[in-house]
Amino acid sequence: MIYTPKDKDYLTRVKESFDRQNFMSLINAKLIKTEPGFCEIHVPYNINITQQHSFFHAGIVGTVADNAAGYAAYSLMDKNSSILTVEFKLNLISPADGELLIGRSHVLKYGKTLTVCRSDVFVVKDGVEKICAASQSTLIELHNKTDH
């Protein structure tokens, strides 16, 4: 679907919000692409964010799916709105075994208060991108608040 953001300066608002998330900095996540109703986030491999088999930890996979959905939805919202995740379901499809984790999310339905997004998380190994998780999220737009 093609969406029109309510805030013409949504890119700056999304980037500033992303930059305030200390956890994104901790895991070295990068906001790669934001368009109205779409977001892509990358996380490079680091042994400190893996599980016992040295794959990306499921918590990191879930974080990438959640944040990509959040910013896909947030890109469409009013400039004075804030956003929170209400619910999300994560299906781990295959081990996140690779050098780079990529989360891509798009808005399925943008509503007055609730937005539903679909996130796909991929892992890149030896130059090959493979899906490792899929998520569906519901997010709430909090009106007339700041993003903190």
Legacy VTK file of the C-alpha trace (Angstrom):
# vtk DataFile Version 3.0
C-alpha trace
ASCII
DATASET POLYDATA
POINTS 148 float
0.000 0.000 0.000
1.015 3.601 -0.484
0.811 5.770 2.615
1.129 9.507 3.085
2.776 10.612 6.334
0.941 13.209 8.427
4.267 14.873 9.250
6.311 16.034 6.237
9.441 15.919 8.439
8.837 12.308 9.511
12.374 11.211 8.534
13.990 13.570 11.043
11.482 12.623 13.755
12.086 8.881 13.209
15.873 9.269 13.167
15.907 11.403 16.317
13.732 8.868 18.121
15.903 5.961 16.960
19.039 7.781 18.115
17.563 8.168 21.628
17.266 4.400 22.043
20.347 3.410 24.009
19.724 -0.278 23.374
19.993 0.281 19.613
23.401 1.845 20.205
24.416 -1.026 22.498
23.733 -3.630 19.794
25.166 -1.350 17.058
21.850 -1.223 15.176
21.598 1.096 12.201
18.484 2.706 10.776
19.030 1.964 7.082
15.835 3.036 5.354
12.590 4.707 6.315
9.719 5.428 3.966
6.071 6.125 4.742
4.887 2.844 6.268
8.252 1.058 5.924
11.442 0.679 7.957
14.669 -1.316 7.615
17.165 -1.847 10.449
20.538 -3.672 10.336
22.526 -5.204 13.191
26.049 -6.508 12.514
27.217 -9.709 14.160
28.783 -9.383 17.581
29.563 -12.366 19.824
28.120 -10.421 22.773
24.579 -10.578 21.364
24.536 -14.310 20.583
23.162 -17.401 22.245
25.011 -20.625 23.149
25.500 -21.731 19.506
26.870 -18.314 18.492
23.709 -17.421 16.511
22.090 -14.006 17.011
20.019 -14.330 20.184
16.237 -14.562 19.708
15.921 -11.472 21.914
17.923 -9.495 19.358
15.856 -10.930 16.495
12.673 -9.921 18.325
14.056 -6.464 19.086
14.828 -5.844 15.424
11.339 -7.010 14.373
9.707 -4.840 17.056
11.706 -1.695 16.329
11.322 -1.967 12.557
7.543 -2.262 13.025
7.525 0.644 15.451
9.299 2.977 13.082
7.299 1.837 10.057
4.162 2.829 11.979
5.706 5.948 13.533
6.587 7.276 10.074
2.863 7.805 9.416
1.926 9.460 12.709
1.341 13.056 13.767
4.470 15.008 14.673
3.390 15.268 18.333
2.477 11.603 18.683
4.276 8.908 20.567
4.218 5.180 19.916
4.250 2.005 21.979
4.015 -1.658 21.053
0.792 -3.212 22.325
1.424 -6.776 21.146
3.674 -8.757 18.867
4.051 -12.353 17.806
7.384 -13.663 16.607
7.898 -16.847 14.628
11.517 -18.005 14.625
11.824 -19.757 11.269
15.500 -20.692 11.171
18.631 -19.997 13.229
19.922 -16.437 12.906
23.338 -17.698 11.815
25.269 -15.065 9.897
27.187 -11.810 9.788
24.259 -9.375 9.561
20.694 -9.253 10.820
18.185 -7.279 8.722
14.719 -6.313 9.890
12.219 -5.012 7.345
8.739 -3.981 8.327
5.747 -2.525 6.568
2.398 -1.274 7.761
-0.506 -3.562 6.981
-3.213 -1.298 8.439
-2.861 2.222 9.779
-5.736 3.246 12.045
-6.681 6.226 14.191
-5.196 4.610 17.292
-3.878 1.143 16.424
-1.552 0.153 13.589
-0.726 -3.400 12.494
2.664 -4.182 10.935
4.387 -7.180 9.424
8.122 -7.616 10.023
10.453 -10.065 8.325
13.915 -10.610 9.773
16.713 -11.923 7.593
20.225 -13.096 8.307
23.047 -12.676 5.796
25.723 -15.376 5.685
28.432 -15.524 3.031
26.515 -12.916 1.010
23.265 -14.903 1.008
20.173 -13.401 2.649
17.823 -15.895 4.331
14.667 -15.305 6.330
15.015 -16.282 9.989
11.890 -14.787 11.592
8.500 -13.260 10.869
6.461 -11.064 13.162
3.128 -9.322 13.339
2.794 -6.323 15.644
0.088 -4.036 16.923
1.196 -0.551 17.928
-0.658 2.297 19.583
-0.408 5.965 18.691
-0.465 8.148 21.769
-1.699 11.584 20.683
-0.355 14.939 21.869
2.602 13.491 23.731
6.307 13.621 23.171
8.248 10.593 21.982
10.168 10.099 25.234
LINES 1 149
148 0 1 2 3 4 5 6 7 8 9 10 11 12 13 14 15 16 17 18 19 20 21 22 23 24 25 26 27 28 29 30 31 32 33 34 35 36 37 38 39 40 41 42 43 44 45 46 47 48 49 50 51 52 53 54 55 56 57 58 59 60 61 62 63 64 65 66 67 68 69 70 71 72 73 74 75 76 77 78 79 80 81 82 83 84 85 86 87 88 89 90 91 92 93 94 95 96 97 98 99 100 101 102 103 104 105 106 107 108 109 110 111 112 113 114 115 116 117 118 119 120 121 122 123 124 125 126 127 128 129 130 131 132 133 134 135 136 137 138 139 140 141 142 143 144 145 146 147
